[in-house]
Amino acid sequence: MKLQGSALRLTVFVGEDDTWRHKPLYHEIVHRAHTAGLAGATVLRGVEGYGASSRIHTTRLLSLSEDLPIAVIIVDSADRVRAFLPQLDELVGEGMVILDEVEVIRYVGRDP
């Protein structure tokens, strides 16, 4: 697969403790993105942040490191990303989903 030029970046912000059927929610999002044939997905674990609850979550030594922020980032063509959005409606109860127009300089997938 080759992806270059205009694309759409989907970023899903959830909590590390969020689950879907007893599994981490971020794992389910990545699994569904893979099944949908999206170009790729990356999960990043935040070291500190807060969201709608206004409660700060952090990894600092003197604080409990619970429910840290997680970002799932997916980049693909706009059509493919937008076709994936209904799945997030089903999965993400609390969190934030953002879309950014991006330009891919070079992405060449490996042959299966």
N, C-alpha and C positions, 0 to 999 in steps of 0.2 A: 504494500500500500504506500502511496506517495501522497503527502498532504503539503501543499504550499499555497501561499497567497492568503486571501481573506478567509478567516475562520471565526468560530465562536468559542469563547472560553466559558465553561460552566463551572462555577464554584459553589459547593454546598457546604455550609457551616453547620455542624451539629456538635453535640457533646460526646465525649469519649464513652460515657456510660449509656448513651442512647442505644436501644436495641430494637431488632425486628425478629420476632419469633425466637427469642432467647439467644440471638447472635448479635454481634456488634452491627449497628446500622450502617456504618461506613463500609463494612465488608459486603453487605447486601447491595449497596449502591454500586460498588466496584464490580460485583458479580453480574448485576443486571446490565451495566454498561458493556461488559465483555460479551455477554449474551447478545446484546443489541448490535454488536459489531462496531462499537465506537473505537476511534483510533487508539485511545489509551486513557488510563486514569491513574492518578497519583493521590495518595493519602498523606497529608502532613499533620503532625501533632503539634499543637501550639504549646508554648511554655507558660503563657499567661494570657488572659482575656476575660471579657464579660459580654453578655448579650442582653436579651430582653429582661432577664431577671435582675440585672444590675449587680449581681453577685460576682466578685472577682474570683476566678479560678487560676491557680498558680502552681508552679513546681518549686517555688522557693523553699528552702530548707525548713524554715520556721512555720510554714503553712502546710496544710494537708493538700496533697496533689490528687484531687478527685475531680472527676468530670471535666477534664481539660478540653480545650477547644480542638476540634478536628476540622480540617478543610479537605474536601474531596475535589480535585481539579480534573476536569475533562476538557479536552480541546478536539474539535472536529468541525466539519462543515456546519454551517448554520442550520441547514435542513435536518441533518442527522441529530444534532443537539436538540433542536426544538421538538423533534419526534420523540425524544427520550423524556421530555418534561412531564408528561402524564404519569410516568412511573414514580417520579419524585412526589407528585401529589399524593400518591398512595403511601409512600414511605415516610416522608418528613412531616411529623406533627409539629415539632418545635425546632426552629432553626431558621436559616436564611439561605436563599438561593439567589445568586446573582449571575448575570450574563454580561460579558464584555466582548466587543468586537476586537479581534486581534489579527495580526499578520504573522503567519508561519513562514519563517525563513527557510527551514529545512526540516523535514521529518520523513524518513524513509523507514518503513517497517520491515522487519525480517520476513523472509519467506517461511510459510508454515512447514 
